């Protein structure tokens, strides 16, 4: 998926209030940009890091520029979580993500309870599959890990998937890893042990756990391949 055409390099000054970041442009001018990431951005929000920002063509936005990616130790990391579902949707359509058979229909934001929605309902020759997608930006020693902060909402989604699996529906969670320096995935046990334990539990109950790597460059982000999942990683 191509980034918006109007973009530039900058230097991260600080990220704050969850959805804002201050950057310094190449001409040394400061600017506040929108940061579309509600996570902690642990490991990819260090002041002084190179970043890529893009300009929206929406004239009504208070902050026209968006933080797209951050460079850490020479590696570009996608931090725009509003792009994650679009990346996965694209990869489902072009067959890069091929775990569900030939897909005939993709329905986004599928309501599964009074207070909860899952990201996709997939229709294929194999039947229906409920799919929840998570963006993964944190890594340690070539291992991608999620979450980067305690996530009660994420745990709730896992439980919803487990309930669907127990009722006979196909259900899956997919971790989209927006960085290229890893070769496998595991839950971040030390950060959120409840999430990690729940992920192990739902996998035993029939929820498919998948992880896919995305290639991140200053021009585009593209899902490329599946990587192994280690649910018992300590």
N, C-alpha and C positions, 0 to 999 in steps of 0.2 A: 504494500500500500504506500503510495507516494505521499510525502508530506505536502502541506500547502505550498504553493509556488513561491510566496513571499516569505522568506526566512533569513535568519542571520545568526552568526556566532555571537556569543556574549560570555561574560564571566559571572558566575553566581555569587551574589553578595550575601544573601540570606533567604531562607524560606520561612514563612511565618503565617499565623492564622489559618493554617491548613491549606488554604486555596490562593495564597499570594506568595510571590517571590520578588525580591529585588535583584536586578542584574545590572552589570556595567557593559555598555555597548563598546564596540571597537574604538569609537571616537571619545571614549571615557565618560560619555553621558550616562547618568543613572536612569533606570526605568523600572516601574513596577509592572509585573506580568501576572497573568492568571496561571495558577498551578493546579491542573486538573487531576489531583491525586489526594485522596483522603487518608492515605496511610502515613506511617511515620517517615517513609523514604529513608530508612536506616541504610547507611552505606552509600547513599547517592544524593546527599544534600550538603556536602562539605563546602563551606565558603571557599571561594577561589577556584572551584571546579569549572572547566569549560562547559558550556551548554549550547543547545540549539533552541531558538525560539522562532515561532511562526506568527504571521499576522493574519487575523481573521478578516474575512470580507464582510462581516456583519457590522454595519455602521452604528448599531445600537449598543454595542458592548462597551462597558465602562473601561475595561482593560483589553485593548484590541490584540495584544500579543499573548501567546501561549507558550508555556514551558513544555517542550517536546521531549528532550533527552538531556542527560547529564553524562559527562565523561568522568570515569573513575579509574585510575591506574591504566590509562590508555584505552579503556573499553567504553563504548557508548552504551548507555542503559536507557531504555524507553520508560519514561515516567508518566506519560499521558494515558491514564487509565480509561479515558473516554474513547480511546482508539482500540482497546483490547477486544471488545466484542466484534468490532468491524474486522479486525485482523483474523479472528477465528471464523467469522462468517465467510470471508473471502477464501480462507483455506479449506473450509468445508465444501464450498462451491467448486473450487478447482481440483479437489481430490487430494490435496496435501494431507489433510486429516481424513483418513479412510477407514476409521474404526467402526463406522456405523453402516457400511454398505453404501450402495448408490442412493444418494439423497434426492428425494423428489420435492420436498417442501421444507422450508425452515421458517418457523413462527417465533418471533422474538417476544421476550417479556411475557412468558406464559404464567398466568395466575394459577397457583396450586392450593391456596388457602385464602382465608379472608384478609390476612395481613402479609402474605408472602408471594413473590413471583420468582421464577427461575429464568435464566437468561434465554434459553431456547427450547423449543419442542421440535425435534427432528422427525421427519417422516421418510421412510425408506422401504425397500422390499422386505426388510427384516421387521418392520413394524414401527412403533413410536418409541422415541428415546428422549427423556428429559435431560437437559445438559446445563450445568452451571459452570461459568467460566471465571477464573481468578487470574489477575495479573501478578506476575512474580518478578521482582526486581532485585531481591536480596540474594547474595551468594557468599559461600565460604568454602575455600579450597576446592574450586571447580564443582561445587555442589550448590544447585539452586535450592533455596529454602523459602517457605511461606508458612505463616504470615510474618510481616516485619513489625507487628504490634498485636496485642491481644485483640481478637475479633469475635465478639459474641454473635454478631450478624453472620459471619462466615460459618460458625459452628451451627447456627440455626439452619442455614442452607443445607449443610450436610445432613442434618436430621430430617429435613424435608425430603431429600433424595432417598434416604434410608426408608422412610415411610412408603414412598412410591415403589421402591424395590420390593418391600415386604408385601405390597398389594399386587405384585406381579408385573409392574411396569419396568421397562429398562431405564436405568438412570446412570448418569456419569458426571464426574467433575473433571474439568480440564484446566491445568495450570499453564498459562501462556508466559513463557520465560523470555522477557525482552532484554536479553544480553547474550553475548556470544562466547563467554569464557567459561562455560559450564558444560558438563557432559551427563548429568543426572539430576534427579530431584528428590527431596525429602521434606517432610514437615519440620517446621522450626520448633522442635520440642522444648528447647530452653526458653523460647519467647512466649509460646502459648501451649503449654502441655495439654490443656483441655481440647484444643483444636486438633493437636496431633493424635491424641487418644481417640477422639471421635472419628478422625479420618481412618484410622486403623479399624475401628469398629464397623464403619459403614462399608468398607471394602470387604470385610468378612460377610456382611449382609447382602452382598451382591452389587453394590455400587462400583462402577468401573472408575478407576483413578488413572488419569492420563496426564502426561506432561509433554509439551511441545516447545521447541526452541524457535525463537525468531531472530533473524539477522537484522541488526540495527545499524543503519548508516545515517549520515546527515541528510540523505536524500529520501530514504524510504525505510519502512519496517515491514518484513515479510516472514511469515511462518515458514520454516524450512523442513524440520524433521522431528520425529518423536524421540524422546530420550527415556531411559529407564527410571522407574519410581522405586524408592527404597523406603517403605513405610516403617521398617523396624530400625531405622537409623537412629543412633543415640546421640 
